[in-house]
Amino acid sequence: MSTEHRFDTNAVHAGQEPDETTGAVIPPVHFSTTYAQDGIGGLRAGYEYARAGNPTRTALETQLAAIEGGARALSFASGLAAEDALLRALLRPGDEVLMGNDVYGGTYRLLARVLGPWGVQLRVTDLSDPAAVDAALAERTPKIVWVETPSNPLLRVTDIRSLADKAHAAGALVVVDNTFASPALQRPIALGADVVVHSTTKYLGGHSDVVGGALVFADAALAEQPQFLQFAAGAVSGPLDAWLTTRGIKTLAVRMERHSSNGQAVAEFLEGHDRVARVYYPGLPSHPGHEIAASQMAGFGGIVSLALADAAAARRFAESTRLFMLAESLGGVESLVNYPDEMTHASVRGTELAVPAEVVRLSVGIEHIEDLLADLEQALKGL
Ligand SMILES: *Cc1c(COP(=O)(O)O)cnc(C)c1O
C-alpha cells in the first residue's frame, strides 16, 4: 500500500483491510487480552498476549509507517512513553543527546530529570542555526541529535536534510519530533531522519479525545530494541486508543489543509495588528525560517505564536478569547489558546529553554476563519 499509493490514500487505507470473516469495512476493535492457541505455541496469526501484540495496534502501526514513509512504526500510550522507550532502548549511561533549545517542555523534563539521573548527558543548542550545529558537533559527537521543527512554541525551523547530513557525517542518529507539522505536511524520513517521534494526541488523533504516541523508523533494524522495550516495559496503546487514532488519521490530509489556511490567515491578521509585537509563523515571509519551511513542508500548519507588549498583556489576552479556549495541548479541530510560561512550558521555567513571558501560543482549529478572526480582534481590543 505505502509504495503504490499517495499520502492521502495511505492515510485512509493502510492497515485497514476489511474484516476477513464479516467483510466489515471498518476493522473491528480487538479488546481480547489473550489468544487461543491451536496446541502449545500454535498461534493463528502471531498474536499471543495483548501487551506483545494486538491487531488493532498492528493496524495503526501499519498506517503510521505508511504515512511517514518508514519501514516500521510502534504505537505507545503517550508521546512521552514513545520518547522514553526510544531513549532507553538506544542510550547507555554516558551517552549524550544534543537537543534543540526550543522543544516540548516534557521532552526536556524527561531527559533532564528522569534519564539524567541514570547517566544520560544532555546538551542544548539552537539547531535551527547551522553555525551552532557545526560548533556543537565539532566539540563532541552525541549519540542522538533530537530536533523539533517547527518547534514548540516559537516555531523555529530547522533544515532537516542539512542537519541529518551533518549528524550522520559525525556518526550520530537523527530523531525528528514531527508532531507540529504531521506527515501530511512534512516527512522527515525522506529528508534523512532515522526516527520520527509523534505525540499522536495532537494532529494525528486530531479531536482532543485520545492520548497516544508513536515512533516511526527509517530502518526496521533500528526498531528492534525499541520494540523489545515496548513489549518488555509495556507502555503500549490500548485497543480503543489505537482505533481512535487510526480514525483520526484518515482525515488528517483534509484537516491539515484547513489548519494551514486558517493558520496563515490568523498569522497575517496578527502581523498587521498594532497591539501585537511579534508573530511567529513559518508561513510568513518575515519568518527567518520561511524559505526552508517552504522547501521541506507542504503547508505551514495551524500553530501560531505571538508576542504581546509584556507578560501582563499576554496573560490578559490568553484569558479573554472566547472561541479560542484556554487549554493545554494542540492539534484538535477546536481552536485553543495557551500561555506557555505557566502552562505547557512551566517545566522549563528558569532553564535554558524558558519561553518569553510575553508569548502566547494559538492552536488554530478548523472553524470558520471569520469567527476566529473576530474572536482575536475582540480580545486584542480589550488589552
Ligand atoms: C504533546 C507533545 C509531546 C508529548 O506527547 P504526550 O502525548 O503529551 O505524551 C511531545 N512533543 C510535542 C511536540 C508535543 O506537542
PDBQT file of the ligand as one rigid body, heavy atoms in Angstrom, charges set to zero:
ROOT
HETATM    1  C1  LIG A 401       2.468  16.991  23.397  1.00  0.00    +0.000 C 
HETATM    2  C2  LIG A 401       3.812  16.819  22.815  1.00  0.00    +0.000 A 
HETATM    3  C3  LIG A 401       4.664  15.776  23.219  1.00  0.00    +0.000 A 
HETATM    4  C4  LIG A 401       4.307  14.806  24.332  1.00  0.00    +0.000 C 
HETATM    5  O1  LIG A 401       3.257  13.975  23.979  1.00  0.00    +0.000 OA
HETATM    6  P1  LIG A 401       2.154  13.380  25.001  1.00  0.00    +0.000 P 
HETATM    7  O2  LIG A 401       1.227  12.645  24.116  1.00  0.00    +0.000 OA
HETATM    8  O3  LIG A 401       1.533  14.527  25.731  1.00  0.00    +0.000 OA
HETATM    9  O4  LIG A 401       2.908  12.484  25.945  1.00  0.00    +0.000 OA
HETATM   10  C5  LIG A 401       5.877  15.667  22.579  1.00  0.00    +0.000 A 
HETATM   11  N1  LIG A 401       6.261  16.526  21.617  1.00  0.00    +0.000 NA
HETATM   12  C6  LIG A 401       5.478  17.550  21.225  1.00  0.00    +0.000 A 
HETATM   13  C7  LIG A 401       5.947  18.478  20.150  1.00  0.00    +0.000 C 
HETATM   14  C8  LIG A 401       4.235  17.730  21.807  1.00  0.00    +0.000 A 
HETATM   15  O5  LIG A 401       3.462  18.772  21.412  1.00  0.00    +0.000 OA
ENDROOT
TORSDOF 0
